[in-house]
Amino acid sequence: MIWNEKAECMSREDMAELQLKKLQDVVKRAYENIPYYHKKYKELNIHPNDIQSLEDIEKLPFTTKDDLREGYPFGMFAVPSREIIEVHSSSGTTGKPVVSGYTRKDIDCWSELVARGLTMMGIDENDIIQNTHGYGLFTGGFGVHYGSHKIGSIVIPISTGQSRRQIEIMKDFGTTVVIFTPSYGMYLAELAKEEGFDSKDINLKAIGFGAEMWTEEMRQEIQTRFGAPAYNIYGLTELMGPGIAVECSAQDGLHISEDYVYPEIIDPKTGKTLEENKNGELVLTNLEREGMPLIRFRTKDITSINRQSCQCGRNTARMERITGRTDDMIKVKGVAVFPSQIEKALLKVNNIEPHYQIIVTRPHLMDEIEVKVEASEDLFSDEVKEMINIKKKIEDYIENEIGLRVKVTLVEPKSIPRSEGKAIRVIDKRNLH
Amino acid sequence: MIWNEKAECMSREDMAELQLKKLQDVVKRAYENIPYYHKKYKELNIHPNDIQSLEDIEKLPFTTKDDLREGYPFGMFAVPSREIIEVHSSSGTTGKPVVSGYTRKDIDCWSELVARGLTMMGIDENDIIQNTHGYGLFTGGFGVHYGSHKIGSIVIPISTGQSRRQIEIMKDFGTTVVIFTPSYGMYLAELAKEEGFDSKDINLKAIGFGAEMWTEEMRQEIQTRFGAPAYNIYGLTELMGPGIAVECSAQDGLHISEDYVYPEIIDPKTGKTLEENKNGELVLTNLEREGMPLIRFRTKDITSINRQSCQCGRNTARMERITGRTDDMIKVKGVAVFPSQIEKALLKVNNIEPHYQIIVTRPHLMDEIEVKVEASEDLFSDEVKEMINIKKKIEDYIENEIGLRVKVTLVEPKSIPRSEGKAIRVIDKRNLH
């Protein structure tokens, strides 16, 4: 089923025409109502009338997270605050928090985005969605909550934590869909096993992954453990929240709701727009948003875009799964390393658990990467020789993936802290020296 | 302003007529669609047609929390689960959890209840509500969230925790309304003081108290510390959630939305209905709910009801603040003691902080109550003699309130654990012997 056939199956030409109209409108609204854009466009001698084609968007400057921080708290709002009905905020761990504001129509648009996405995952009003994303200032929990309301499925707003109870509720309530971060999903699978029942006994129809990077290998692992297909949900608080792009049953890229957000891929160094299928930084523009429309927001997420029709019948552009972020790339001995590459290598090895941490140090003025990986219970009781073999195998696979030799440490099962949200994968100790 | 003048200012006669019609309808729906009610009414030889007047409700048996537990998880639903769009649940710490189910109309009714309540507190679309109640399976956070959406104010869904950030956000976002449990409010006031600014500097218009028992003295204390009026919000997950009854600006009892819930007061021992203004256990009946209508649910909360018109212009019945729960009454040496009585006594004494715990022991086959109270910073650096005086003073006040001599221990400032939700006030160690 397709939630909004008109929007999702529109021809590329009609979509481009619609996008141009909306882009002209949003640039005008931003210019007239948001002092930040007004000032910046004036300085650069840009006027809304300069947008005569979609390509003209390249004339506009980027908006960055730092720009949003400068507007803290409500400086980026395009409407008087009495028209705002909800605000969210990023955590602010790396500086002043970023605030995101929503009018009533924005919340409805957000619900629509997620409704489309849940429908792509095969979910309808007969489903029971256990939403383990946290509710709060962060947008995690609310996107799925609003989308579930829109399509009429049952939402269990359990949020993160109480992990044993999560499993009990999956069984007792007959949960058919569970939404989690991949790392929390792995933790729940592990707990379920401890509690003595096979996670496949829960009759899951779909799993939604959000808020974390992951590899195809992690998807396979989770799908096997839960016996259900897992779909990627992408989004970010600044632009709206989770649901901006979601995978369909083809599991071949995430459909972007292009009538709501306009995607571009740029070279993160030069800022130049890249062509289809080229890997680069995702840049998004809100086409419909009233409360806080962002224009050319640099997401820092690395992906590519494909505008081919999908086998599911939708014509919206698809983005690849995020393979890294421009700011969680680790530069080691001059080589760019993404945690996702390490994960990919790890998941090829038997007898280890997919729990890992990457520790970067600079002991003798030279960068070193250590990867802590958990041995499986079986392995840990086996011969030491076997452990050395596995360790070497992992080092080989990783070297193969990233082109660098790293040190691998096998640690005791269950000794790597389990996340109840986003996993902490990288510990960079170099700044401490 | 009154949110729904028709419903809230209706004459007592019209209300009674409306309630009878709705009561007849809900009893019929429960009888026909909920196996629990069908079976019970059959056994007692009751038929929906027996309800010919509001008084006839007394013919119907009570519903208890245990009945709901037996129906776990979805046994009390009156509609097919595809019509349910959201479920909540009590924590289940004292047995099987209780599940509460909502149709789309139920969520809308809940929003309406809270919209009325927020309006009673003087809140409108210009306000910014910082909602510190937790979102999750418990209904705490969602009631205010939905109500705020209804009236169009801004909701900051920050939920509980991150207490320093709460204060920062109050300042930065210009919060005008904060919703908290009284004990969490006290904690925030304390933190704000530590952070070096007077909590009165936050330009608060109203405070909403929920989910916890408190005394008039606690209200005064919080009002002084935050420089804003504090209003009581009552509700429970089984019946819907917070918002069933809310205080208006008169601060003279909580207006019950009587077109949605029918209130009775009973003698908790005999089950007999008590007359107006008599103290007893509150019993509530859902008049409008589709998903899980409860009939004569025993709330265990002790209060009284007053049907006089209020000076605010509303004609709905008002309940007194909850003074205790039938199950948190402590029986000591045959005397019934409620924590609220102890709190009332404590708040009369200067130089102590309103943080306390009540510890019940049975050292020599005789019950003893110890009350741990924090001394203020000033007091703690003063003479020991002064401390002894205060201790005696508190013991006197409590004896005066409950008729029993208890042992009071003054402890170091900030040594009683602060709650980030409901405070743990009573520690009963008698079962350990």
Interface residues (C-beta under 8 A of the other chain):
Chain A: Y72 P73 F74 S81 R82 I84 I85 E86 V87 H88 S89 G92 V99 G101 R104 I107 E125 N126 I128 Y135 G136 L137 G141 F142 S148 H149 G152 S153 I154 V155 I156 P157 I158 S159 R165 I169 D172 F173
Chain B: Y72 P73 F74 S81 R82 I84 I85 E86 V87 H88 S89 G92 V99 G101 R104 I107 E125 N126 I128 Y135 G136 L137 G141 F142 S148 H149 G152 S153 I154 V155 I156 P157 I158 S159 R165 I169 D172 F173
